[in-house]
């Protein structure tokens, strides 16, 4: 990473989490990414389908804290595999 980028990164780390998230979103939006036709509509449809499942009680929401906990465990398992602590069968 170049010096200016490193300095900016260190400064951004001092921001509140909400502000860092906002900045990250703005940076992503600034990229000139081409989106395939129909992707936006497909995501809207998927979100509506999932919301309907929640409202009908067909699925159960998982609290964010539990999601973070599960992801942390997966990350730890992945790191162990990479380090050779867990042998793959």
N, C-alpha and C positions, 0 to 999 in steps of 0.2 A: 504494500500500500504506500502510496506517495506520502510525503510529509504533510502536505495540506490536508489530504484525506484522513490521515491519522489524527491530526489536530481536530478536524471537524468531528470525527467519530468520538473522540474523547469528550469534546464539548457536548455533543448530543447525549452521551451517556449520563450527563449530569441533569438532563431534563426529567420531568416527571414521566412516569410510564405512559400516561394518556397522551402527553405531548410527543413522546417518541413514536407512539403508534400513529398519531396524526401525520407526523413528518414521514414516516415510512410509507404510509398510504399515498401521500403527495408525490414522493419520489417514484413509486411504482407507476402512478398515473402519468408521470412525466415521460416515461419510456414510450417510444413509438412502437407499440405492439399491435400487430394486426390480429384481429379476432375473427375466427372462422364464422361464416354466416350461420345464424341460427343458434349459436352458443348462448347468447344472452337470453333468448326465449326459452331455451332448454333449461337453463338455471332457474329462471322464474317458475317454470312448470314444476321443477324438482322441489323448490322451496314450498310452493303451494301444496304439493302432494304430501310433503313431510309435515307441514302445519296441520293439514287435514287429519293425518294419522294421529298426531298428538291430541288434537281436539276430540277425536272419536275414542281416544283411549287405547288405540291399537298398538301404540308404542309408549315407552316410558322415557322421560327425559333423565339425563344423568347430570347431577350437579357439577359445575365447572371444577370444583375442588377435587372431585373424584376422577374426572378426566385428567387433570394435571397429575394426580397420583399414579394413575395407570400409565400415562406417558412416561413418567419418570422411571417407573419400573421397567418398561420396555427399553428405555434408553440404557439403563444399567445393564440389562441382559445383553443388549447389543454390544455394549462396550466390553463385557466379559468375553463374548464370543470372539471379538476382534483381538482380544489379548490372549486368546488361547486357553482360557480358564474352563470353558464349556466345550466339550468335544462333541462334534456333530456325529450323529449315528449314520 
